[in-house]
Amino acid sequence: MSTVTRENKSLARALPNKLSELIRVSLDDEAAAFKSAQYSIEMDDWHCPGKDYRKDPPYRRDSSSEVCEVCLAGAVMAFSLKCDPQLDIHPDAFSNKTEQKLYALDAVRDGCVSDADAFMKGRRRMEAPVSFSDDEWNNFPIVDYDDDRIRWRRDMRKIAHRLEKVNL
């Protein structure tokens, strides 16, 4: 695993401190990755070049592959944080603050809003804000990305909108 170079850090844009804004940035980055010939969306990988799921486990890295597989947080690493598509990058390659934001995205993409909020704030889970039921706060109903990308994106925007209403 590689770490992020100073050069990449200088090119990277700062990630928002509000979860609702971070979700919107990540959706822009996911759309860019989806359209890019250099990237492929695979929600089980952070930022992994040359991974080939066509082979039986253990999955081998094919250094000749030009495709880097990314999850939602990996798309942020690729586009907002300007990581090289040839680098195998995980959240711990970044500052603690950025690492926690990437983990927040990993949680919220599956509807775990309370976990995402805790990662953003560096603390334990809090009780649900008034605009969320306890069930929604702990497990927001969201379609799986692989089942329906368009509905997943709509669900993610819905979460961002609800968070924005409570200033998160």
C-alpha positions in Angstrom: 0.0 0.0 0.0 1.2 3.5 -0.9 1.0 6.7 0.9 -0.1 10.0 -0.6 2.7 12.2 -1.8 3.1 15.8 -1.0 2.5 16.6 -4.6 -0.9 14.9 -4.5 -1.8 16.7 -1.3 -1.1 20.0 -2.9 -3.4 19.2 -5.8 -6.2 17.8 -3.5 -9.1 19.9 -2.6 -10.2 20.0 1.1 -13.1 17.8 1.9 -16.2 19.3 3.5 -16.7 19.1 7.2 -20.5 18.6 7.0 -21.6 15.1 6.1 -24.4 16.3 3.8 -21.8 18.3 1.7 -19.3 15.4 1.8 -22.0 13.1 0.4 -22.7 15.5 -2.5 -19.0 15.8 -3.3 -18.7 12.0 -3.2 -21.6 11.6 -5.6 -19.9 14.0 -8.1 -16.7 12.0 -7.8 -18.6 8.7 -8.2 -20.2 10.0 -11.4 -16.8 11.0 -12.7 -15.4 7.6 -11.9 -18.4 5.9 -13.5 -17.7 7.8 -16.7 -14.0 7.4 -16.7 -12.1 4.7 -18.6 -9.5 4.7 -15.9 -11.9 3.7 -13.1 -14.4 1.0 -12.4 -16.9 1.1 -9.4 -16.5 -1.8 -7.1 -17.9 -1.0 -3.6 -15.7 -3.6 -2.0 -12.4 -1.9 -3.0 -11.0 1.4 -1.7 -8.7 2.5 -4.6 -7.2 -0.6 -6.1 -5.4 -0.7 -9.5 -5.2 -3.8 -11.6 -7.6 -5.9 -9.5 -9.2 -8.6 -11.7 -12.4 -10.2 -10.4 -12.6 -12.5 -13.3 -10.0 -14.8 -11.7 -10.7 -17.1 -8.9 -9.6 -16.0 -5.4 -7.0 -15.0 -4.3 -7.5 -12.0 -6.5 -4.2 -11.1 -8.2 -3.1 -7.6 -9.1 -2.4 -7.2 -12.8 0.0 -4.4 -13.1 -0.7 -4.1 -16.8 -4.4 -3.2 -16.2 -5.2 0.4 -16.7 -8.4 0.2 -14.6 -8.4 1.2 -11.0 -11.4 -0.1 -9.0 -12.9 2.3 -6.5 -15.7 2.4 -3.9 -17.5 5.7 -3.1 -14.7 6.8 -0.8 -12.2 5.6 -3.4 -13.8 7.8 -6.0 -13.2 10.7 -3.6 -9.6 9.6 -3.3 -9.3 9.5 -7.1 -11.0 12.8 -8.0 -11.1 15.2 -5.0 -7.9 14.0 -3.4 -6.1 13.5 -6.8 -4.6 10.0 -6.2 -2.7 8.3 -9.0 -4.9 5.5 -10.4 -1.8 3.2 -10.3 -1.6 3.5 -6.5 -3.3 1.1 -4.1 -4.6 3.5 -1.5 -6.6 3.1 1.7 -8.0 5.7 4.1 -5.0 5.4 6.5 -2.7 6.9 3.8 -4.3 10.3 4.6 -4.4 12.6 7.6 -6.6 11.4 10.5 -9.3 13.9 9.6 -9.5 12.9 6.0 -9.3 9.2 7.0 -12.4 9.6 9.2 -14.3 11.3 6.4 -13.5 8.4 4.0 -14.7 6.0 6.7 -17.9 8.1 7.1 -18.6 7.7 3.3 -18.0 4.0 3.6 -20.6 3.8 6.4 -23.2 6.1 4.8 -23.1 4.4 1.4 -24.8 1.4 3.2 -27.3 3.6 5.1 -25.4 3.6 8.4 -26.0 7.3 9.0 -25.2 7.2 12.8 -21.8 5.6 12.1 -21.0 8.1 9.4 -21.9 11.0 11.7 -19.7 9.5 14.5 -16.7 9.2 12.1 -17.2 12.8 11.0 -17.2 14.0 14.6 -14.6 11.6 15.9 -16.8 10.4 18.7 -19.4 7.8 19.6 -22.8 7.6 18.1 -25.3 10.1 19.2 -29.1 9.9 19.4 -31.0 10.4 16.2 -31.8 14.1 15.3 -35.5 15.0 15.3 -35.8 14.6 11.5 -34.7 11.0 11.6 -36.4 8.0 13.2 -34.1 5.7 15.3 -34.4 3.1 12.5 -33.4 5.6 9.8 -30.5 6.9 11.8 -29.1 3.5 12.4 -30.0 1.9 9.1 -31.4 4.3 6.5 -33.3 2.4 3.8 -31.0 2.5 0.8 -30.9 0.2 -2.3 -27.6 -1.6 -2.9 -25.4 0.1 -5.5 -24.9 -3.1 -7.5 -28.7 -3.6 -7.7 -29.6 -0.2 -9.0 -27.1 2.6 -9.3 -29.7 5.3 -10.1 -31.9 4.5 -7.1 -28.8 4.3 -4.9 -27.7 7.8 -6.0 -31.3 9.1 -5.3 -31.2 7.5 -1.9 -27.8 9.1 -1.1 -29.1 12.5 -2.2 -32.1 11.9 0.1 -29.8 11.2 3.0 -27.8 14.3 2.2 -30.9 16.4 2.1 -32.2 15.1 5.5 -28.8 15.7 7.1 -28.7 19.3 5.7 -32.0 20.0 7.3 -30.4 19.3 10.7 -27.2 21.1 9.9 -25.1 18.0 9.5 
